[in-house]
Amino acid sequence: MRKSTLWTIVGVVVAVIIAWAIVNVLFSLIAFAFRVLAVAVVALIVFLVLRAVFARREVD
């Protein structure tokens, strides 16, 4: 096996490892952003429901 072939194989392995780590971080960030969005939507719904419930009680 020639030296350039060995370095090519090593380069491919390192590239795959780096790509794996980057994709893992990106998917973690996307999952975190989705969780934050879901929490914001649920919090808004709960806020609107609570505001409606307390608004009705004050009128009575």
Order of alpha helices (4+ residues) and beta strands (2+ residues): alpha
